[in-house]
Amino acid sequence: MASEILNNGHFFSPSKGNLSLDEVIKEIFGYMSEMPEYKYEVVVGCDSPSSDKPFFPIAIVVLRTGAGGRFFLKKMQYPDNFLKRFANINWKNRILQEVYLSCELALSLRETLEEENKLGLKYQFEYIHADVGEVGKTKEMVKVVTGLIISNGFTPRIKPQSFAATVVADRYT
């Protein structure tokens, strides 16, 4: 279900508008090839609002170390029958869905970037940002969330270091 949703529809770029995933890949490589002497970092993060019908803004962030960055965002929305699992809004399920979506997109994106990197551009794709932290009610989810991210081959970043989830994606909730 999620991979089908990730591959359908568009990602939003503030500077380029709506883009397919293939166009996002081209934009990422175009951005890196503009100044290949810089180091780049690709990060994925997701957030969701507390509502009866949550949606999941998932962000791809490309950082040009010390010189800004770009982001691409997709609002994941599920059909009503799928949303039943979020009935009576179980916030833990919502957080797990955020991390699941982040992992799924990150795995697919990392593989695609590796395959398409014909110019040999240098970048790091190590981190997934999660909207949990050691303070507040999400502290009981930190071990589960970080374990899920690690088991998918990424390094977790939690609050306050998880800006892709807590700032970029959160702006669109």
SULCOR-V836807 format. One record per pair of residues at least 6 apart in sequence whose C-alpha atoms are under 8 Angstrom apart, sorted by the first residue. I is the first residue (numbers start at 1). J is the second residue. D is the distance in whole Angstrom. If there is no record, write none. Layout:
I:J:D ; I:J:D
This chain:
2:101:7 ; 2:104:8 ; 3:104:7 ; 3:105:8 ; 5:76:7 ; 6:76:7 ; 6:105:7 ; 7:21:7 ; 8:20:8 ; 9:20:7 ; 10:18:6 ; 10:19:5 ; 10:20:5 ; 10:21:7 ; 10:74:7 ; 11:18:6 ; 11:19:5 ; 11:20:6 ; 11:21:7 ; 11:24:7 ; 11:72:6 ; 11:73:5 ; 11:74:5 ; 11:75:8 ; 12:18:5 ; 12:19:6 ; 12:72:5 ; 12:73:5 ; 12:74:6 ; 13:19:7 ; 13:71:6 ; 13:72:5 ; 13:73:7 ; 14:71:8 ; 14:72:8 ; 24:72:7 ; 25:113:7 ; 28:62:7 ; 29:117:8 ; 29:121:8 ; 32:40:7 ; 32:64:8 ; 32:121:7 ; 33:121:7 ; 36:121:7 ; 36:122:8 ; 38:64:6 ; 38:65:7 ; 39:64:6 ; 39:65:6 ; 39:122:7 ; 39:123:6 ; 39:124:8 ; 40:62:7 ; 40:63:5 ; 40:64:5 ; 40:65:6 ; 40:122:7 ; 40:123:5 ; 40:124:6 ; 41:61:8 ; 41:62:6 ; 41:63:5 ; 41:64:7 ; 41:65:7 ; 41:123:5 ; 41:124:5 ; 41:125:6 ; 41:126:8 ; 42:60:7 ; 42:61:6 ; 42:62:5 ; 42:63:6 ; 42:123:7 ; 42:124:6 ; 42:125:5 ; 42:126:8 ; 42:127:8 ; 43:60:6 ; 43:61:5 ; 43:62:7 ; 43:106:8 ; 43:125:6 ; 43:126:7 ; 43:127:6 ; 43:128:6 ; 43:129:7 ; 43:164:7 ; 44:58:7 ; 44:59:6 ; 44:60:5 ; 44:61:6 ; 44:102:6 ; 44:105:8 ; 44:106:6 ; 44:127:7 ; 44:128:5 ; 44:129:6 ; 44:164:6 ; 44:165:8 ; 45:58:6 ; 45:59:5 ; 45:60:7 ; 45:98:8 ; 45:99:8 ; 45:102:6 ; 45:128:6 ; 45:129:5 ; 45:130:6 ; 45:162:8 ; 45:163:8 ; 45:164:5 ; 45:165:4 ; 45:169:7 ; 46:56:7 ; 46:57:6 ; 46:58:4 ; 46:59:6 ; 46:98:5 ; 46:99:7 ; 46:101:7 ; 46:102:6 ; 46:129:7 ; 46:130:7 ; 46:131:7 ; 46:164:7 ; 46:165:5 ; 46:169:6 ; 46:170:8 ; 47:56:6 ; 47:57:6 ; 47:58:7 ; 47:95:8 ; 47:98:6 ; 47:130:8 ; 47:131:6 ; 47:165:5 ; 47:166:7 ; 47:169:6 ; 47:170:6 ; 47:173:7 ; 48:54:6 ; 48:55:6 ; 48:56:5 ; 48:57:6 ; 48:94:7 ; 48:95:8 ; 48:98:7 ; 48:170:7 ; 48:173:6 ; 49:55:7 ; 49:56:8 ; 49:173:5 ; 50:89:7 ; 50:91:8 ; 51:89:7 ; 52:86:8 ; 52:87:7 ; 52:88:7 ; 52:89:7 ; 53:80:8 ; 53:83:7 ; 53:86:8 ; 54:77:8 ; 54:83:8 ; 54:86:8 ; 55:75:6 ; 55:76:6 ; 55:77:5 ; 55:78:7 ; 55:173:8 ; 56:74:8 ; 56:75:5 ; 56:76:5 ; 56:77:7 ; 56:98:7 ; 56:173:8 ; 57:73:6 ; 57:74:6 ; 57:75:4 ; 57:76:6 ; 57:169:5 ; 57:170:7 ; 57:172:6 ; 57:173:7 ; 58:73:6 ; 58:74:5 ; 58:75:6 ; 58:76:7 ; 58:98:8 ; 58:101:8 ; 58:102:7 ; 58:165:8 ; 58:169:6 ; 59:71:7 ; 59:72:6 ; 59:73:4 ; 59:74:7 ; 59:164:6 ; 59:165:7 ; 59:168:7 ; 59:169:6 ; 60:71:5 ; 60:72:5 ; 60:73:6 ; 60:164:8 ; 61:69:7 ; 61:70:6 ; 61:71:4 ; 61:72:7 ; 61:164:7 ; 62:69:5 ; 62:70:5 ; 62:71:6 ; 63:69:4 ; 63:70:7 ; 71:168:8 ; 73:169:7 ; 86:93:7 ; 86:94:7 ; 92:141:7 ; 95:131:7 ; 96:145:7 ; 98:130:8 ; 99:130:7 ; 99:145:7 ; 99:148:8 ; 99:149:7 ; 102:128:7 ; 103:128:7 ; 103:149:7 ; 103:152:7 ; 106:128:8 ; 107:152:8 ; 110:125:7 ; 126:154:5 ; 126:155:6 ; 127:154:6 ; 127:155:5 ; 127:156:6 ; 127:157:7 ; 128:149:7 ; 128:154:6 ; 128:155:6 ; 128:156:5 ; 128:157:6 ; 128:162:8 ; 129:156:6 ; 129:157:5 ; 129:158:6 ; 129:161:8 ; 129:162:5 ; 129:163:7 ; 129:164:6 ; 129:165:6 ; 130:145:8 ; 130:156:7 ; 130:157:6 ; 130:158:5 ; 130:159:7 ; 130:162:6 ; 130:165:6 ; 130:166:8 ; 131:158:6 ; 131:159:7 ; 131:162:7 ; 131:165:6 ; 131:166:6 ; 132:138:5 ; 132:139:7 ; 132:141:7 ; 132:142:6 ; 132:158:6 ; 132:159:6 ; 133:139:5 ; 133:142:6 ; 133:158:6 ; 133:159:5 ; 133:160:7 ; 134:142:7 ; 134:159:8 ; 142:158:8 ; 146:155:8 ; 146:156:6 ; 149:155:7 ; 149:156:6 ; 150:156:7 ; 159:166:7
